[in-house]
C-alpha cells in the first residue's frame, strides 16, 4: 500500500497531537514532564514522549517566560517540529525503499 507524503505527514502530526493530548490526559501531567510520575504507564510512554516532546523543551521554557503566551505558539512549534520529523521518516523510507 503506497501512502502519499502529504497523507503520511498529516497522519503523523495528528497522531502526535493525539498521543501528547492523550498521555497528558491519562497521566494528568503537563506535556513537558517527560518521565512522568513513575507509574508503569509513564515509564512505557516516556521513550516516545522523549522523541516527540524532548527537543522542544527549550522552546517550551522560552515561551513560558511570558505568562500570557497564547497557545497557538505552542501548537505551531509542535506542528513544525513534527512535520520535519515526519518528512525525515518519509525520506528514510524512500531512500531505503522500505515497503509498507
CNS distance restraints for C-alpha pairs under 8 A (distance, minus, plus):
assign (resid   1 and name CA) (resid 100 and name CA) 5.94 0.50 0.50
assign (resid   2 and name CA) (resid 100 and name CA) 6.95 0.50 0.50
assign (resid   3 and name CA) (resid   7 and name CA) 6.55 0.50 0.50
assign (resid   3 and name CA) (resid   8 and name CA) 6.36 0.50 0.50
assign (resid   4 and name CA) (resid   8 and name CA) 6.16 0.50 0.50
assign (resid   5 and name CA) (resid   9 and name CA) 6.11 0.50 0.50
assign (resid   5 and name CA) (resid  87 and name CA) 7.74 0.50 0.50
assign (resid   5 and name CA) (resid  90 and name CA) 7.00 0.50 0.50
assign (resid   6 and name CA) (resid  10 and name CA) 6.01 0.50 0.50
assign (resid   7 and name CA) (resid  11 and name CA) 6.08 0.50 0.50
assign (resid   8 and name CA) (resid  12 and name CA) 6.02 0.50 0.50
assign (resid   8 and name CA) (resid  86 and name CA) 7.53 0.50 0.50
assign (resid   8 and name CA) (resid  90 and name CA) 7.74 0.50 0.50
assign (resid   9 and name CA) (resid  13 and name CA) 6.08 0.50 0.50
assign (resid   9 and name CA) (resid  83 and name CA) 6.17 0.50 0.50
assign (resid   9 and name CA) (resid  86 and name CA) 5.47 0.50 0.50
assign (resid   9 and name CA) (resid  87 and name CA) 6.68 0.50 0.50
assign (resid  10 and name CA) (resid  14 and name CA) 6.11 0.50 0.50
assign (resid  11 and name CA) (resid  15 and name CA) 5.87 0.50 0.50
assign (resid  12 and name CA) (resid  16 and name CA) 6.06 0.50 0.50
assign (resid  12 and name CA) (resid  82 and name CA) 7.56 0.50 0.50
assign (resid  12 and name CA) (resid  83 and name CA) 7.81 0.50 0.50
assign (resid  12 and name CA) (resid  86 and name CA) 6.34 0.50 0.50
assign (resid  13 and name CA) (resid  17 and name CA) 6.22 0.50 0.50
assign (resid  13 and name CA) (resid  79 and name CA) 6.56 0.50 0.50
assign (resid  13 and name CA) (resid  82 and name CA) 5.87 0.50 0.50
assign (resid  13 and name CA) (resid  83 and name CA) 6.42 0.50 0.50
assign (resid  13 and name CA) (resid  86 and name CA) 7.62 0.50 0.50
assign (resid  14 and name CA) (resid  18 and name CA) 6.11 0.50 0.50
assign (resid  15 and name CA) (resid  19 and name CA) 5.97 0.50 0.50
assign (resid  16 and name CA) (resid  20 and name CA) 6.16 0.50 0.50
assign (resid  16 and name CA) (resid  52 and name CA) 7.15 0.50 0.50
assign (resid  16 and name CA) (resid  82 and name CA) 7.41 0.50 0.50
assign (resid  17 and name CA) (resid  21 and name CA) 6.01 0.50 0.50
assign (resid  18 and name CA) (resid  22 and name CA) 5.70 0.50 0.50
assign (resid  19 and name CA) (resid  23 and name CA) 5.85 0.50 0.50
assign (resid  20 and name CA) (resid  24 and name CA) 5.96 0.50 0.50
assign (resid  20 and name CA) (resid  31 and name CA) 6.45 0.50 0.50
assign (resid  20 and name CA) (resid  49 and name CA) 7.52 0.50 0.50
assign (resid  21 and name CA) (resid  25 and name CA) 6.07 0.50 0.50
assign (resid  21 and name CA) (resid  31 and name CA) 7.71 0.50 0.50
assign (resid  22 and name CA) (resid  26 and name CA) 5.85 0.50 0.50
assign (resid  23 and name CA) (resid  27 and name CA) 5.79 0.50 0.50
assign (resid  23 and name CA) (resid  28 and name CA) 7.81 0.50 0.50
assign (resid  23 and name CA) (resid  45 and name CA) 7.83 0.50 0.50
assign (resid  24 and name CA) (resid  28 and name CA) 5.35 0.50 0.50
assign (resid  24 and name CA) (resid  29 and name CA) 5.18 0.50 0.50
assign (resid  24 and name CA) (resid  30 and name CA) 5.80 0.50 0.50
assign (resid  24 and name CA) (resid  31 and name CA) 5.79 0.50 0.50
assign (resid  25 and name CA) (resid  29 and name CA) 7.11 0.50 0.50
assign (resid  27 and name CA) (resid  36 and name CA) 7.52 0.50 0.50
assign (resid  27 and name CA) (resid  41 and name CA) 7.83 0.50 0.50
assign (resid  27 and name CA) (resid  42 and name CA) 7.09 0.50 0.50
assign (resid  29 and name CA) (resid  33 and name CA) 6.76 0.50 0.50
assign (resid  29 and name CA) (resid  36 and name CA) 7.14 0.50 0.50
assign (resid  31 and name CA) (resid  53 and name CA) 7.42 0.50 0.50
assign (resid  32 and name CA) (resid  53 and name CA) 6.76 0.50 0.50
assign (resid  32 and name CA) (resid  54 and name CA) 7.73 0.50 0.50
assign (resid  32 and name CA) (resid  57 and name CA) 6.59 0.50 0.50
assign (resid  32 and name CA) (resid  60 and name CA) 7.68 0.50 0.50
assign (resid  34 and name CA) (resid  46 and name CA) 5.88 0.50 0.50
assign (resid  34 and name CA) (resid  49 and name CA) 6.02 0.50 0.50
assign (resid  34 and name CA) (resid  50 and name CA) 6.15 0.50 0.50
assign (resid  34 and name CA) (resid  53 and name CA) 7.50 0.50 0.50
assign (resid  34 and name CA) (resid  54 and name CA) 7.17 0.50 0.50
assign (resid  35 and name CA) (resid  42 and name CA) 6.41 0.50 0.50
assign (resid  35 and name CA) (resid  43 and name CA) 6.69 0.50 0.50
assign (resid  35 and name CA) (resid  46 and name CA) 5.44 0.50 0.50
assign (resid  36 and name CA) (resid  42 and name CA) 5.21 0.50 0.50
assign (resid  36 and name CA) (resid  43 and name CA) 7.32 0.50 0.50
assign (resid  36 and name CA) (resid  46 and name CA) 7.45 0.50 0.50
assign (resid  37 and name CA) (resid  42 and name CA) 6.70 0.50 0.50
assign (resid  38 and name CA) (resid  42 and name CA) 6.11 0.50 0.50
assign (resid  38 and name CA) (resid  43 and name CA) 6.34 0.50 0.50
assign (resid  39 and name CA) (resid  43 and name CA) 6.32 0.50 0.50
assign (resid  40 and name CA) (resid  44 and name CA) 6.27 0.50 0.50
assign (resid  41 and name CA) (resid  45 and name CA) 6.15 0.50 0.50
assign (resid  42 and name CA) (resid  46 and name CA) 5.85 0.50 0.50
assign (resid  43 and name CA) (resid  47 and name CA) 7.90 0.50 0.50
assign (resid  45 and name CA) (resid  49 and name CA) 6.17 0.50 0.50
assign (resid  46 and name CA) (resid  50 and name CA) 5.94 0.50 0.50
assign (resid  47 and name CA) (resid  51 and name CA) 6.62 0.50 0.50
assign (resid  48 and name CA) (resid  52 and name CA) 6.26 0.50 0.50
assign (resid  49 and name CA) (resid  53 and name CA) 5.53 0.50 0.50
assign (resid  49 and name CA) (resid  54 and name CA) 6.85 0.50 0.50
assign (resid  50 and name CA) (resid  54 and name CA) 4.46 0.50 0.50
assign (resid  50 and name CA) (resid  55 and name CA) 7.65 0.50 0.50
assign (resid  51 and name CA) (resid  55 and name CA) 7.13 0.50 0.50
assign (resid  52 and name CA) (resid  82 and name CA) 7.27 0.50 0.50
assign (resid  53 and name CA) (resid  57 and name CA) 6.68 0.50 0.50
assign (resid  53 and name CA) (resid  78 and name CA) 7.99 0.50 0.50
assign (resid  56 and name CA) (resid  60 and name CA) 6.18 0.50 0.50
assign (resid  56 and name CA) (resid  77 and name CA) 7.85 0.50 0.50
assign (resid  56 and name CA) (resid  78 and name CA) 7.51 0.50 0.50
assign (resid  56 and name CA) (resid  81 and name CA) 7.97 0.50 0.50
assign (resid  57 and name CA) (resid  61 and name CA) 6.07 0.50 0.50
assign (resid  58 and name CA) (resid  62 and name CA) 6.02 0.50 0.50
assign (resid  59 and name CA) (resid  63 and name CA) 6.24 0.50 0.50
assign (resid  59 and name CA) (resid  77 and name CA) 7.82 0.50 0.50
assign (resid  60 and name CA) (resid  64 and name CA) 6.14 0.50 0.50
assign (resid  60 and name CA) (resid  74 and name CA) 7.25 0.50 0.50
assign (resid  61 and name CA) (resid  65 and name CA) 6.68 0.50 0.50
assign (resid  63 and name CA) (resid  69 and name CA) 6.39 0.50 0.50
assign (resid  63 and name CA) (resid  74 and name CA) 7.97 0.50 0.50
assign (resid  64 and name CA) (resid  69 and name CA) 6.92 0.50 0.50
assign (resid  69 and name CA) (resid  73 and name CA) 7.39 0.50 0.50
assign (resid  70 and name CA) (resid  74 and name CA) 7.73 0.50 0.50
assign (resid  71 and name CA) (resid  75 and name CA) 6.38 0.50 0.50
assign (resid  72 and name CA) (resid  76 and name CA) 5.87 0.50 0.50
assign (resid  73 and name CA) (resid  77 and name CA) 6.14 0.50 0.50
assign (resid  74 and name CA) (resid  78 and name CA) 6.19 0.50 0.50
assign (resid  75 and name CA) (resid  79 and name CA) 6.00 0.50 0.50
assign (resid  76 and name CA) (resid  80 and name CA) 6.06 0.50 0.50
assign (resid  77 and name CA) (resid  81 and name CA) 6.22 0.50 0.50
assign (resid  78 and name CA) (resid  82 and name CA) 5.99 0.50 0.50
assign (resid  79 and name CA) (resid  83 and name CA) 5.91 0.50 0.50
assign (resid  80 and name CA) (resid  84 and name CA) 6.29 0.50 0.50
assign (resid  81 and name CA) (resid  85 and name CA) 6.16 0.50 0.50
assign (resid  82 and name CA) (resid  86 and name CA) 5.98 0.50 0.50
assign (resid  83 and name CA) (resid  87 and name CA) 6.10 0.50 0.50
assign (resid  84 and name CA) (resid  88 and name CA) 6.14 0.50 0.50
assign (resid  85 and name CA) (resid  89 and name CA) 6.31 0.50 0.50
assign (resid  86 and name CA) (resid  90 and name CA) 6.07 0.50 0.50
assign (resid  87 and name CA) (resid  91 and name CA) 6.01 0.50 0.50
assign (resid  88 and name CA) (resid  92 and name CA) 6.25 0.50 0.50
assign (resid  89 and name CA) (resid  93 and name CA) 6.22 0.50 0.50
assign (resid  90 and name CA) (resid  94 and name CA) 6.25 0.50 0.50
assign (resid  91 and name CA) (resid  95 and name CA) 5.97 0.50 0.50
assign (resid  92 and name CA) (resid  96 and name CA) 5.96 0.50 0.50
assign (resid  92 and name CA) (resid  97 and name CA) 7.97 0.50 0.50
assign (resid  93 and name CA) (resid  97 and name CA) 5.59 0.50 0.50
assign (resid  93 and name CA) (resid  98 and name CA) 5.11 0.50 0.50
assign (resid  93 and name CA) (resid  99 and name CA) 7.84 0.50 0.50
assign (resid  94 and name CA) (resid  98 and name CA) 6.73 0.50 0.50
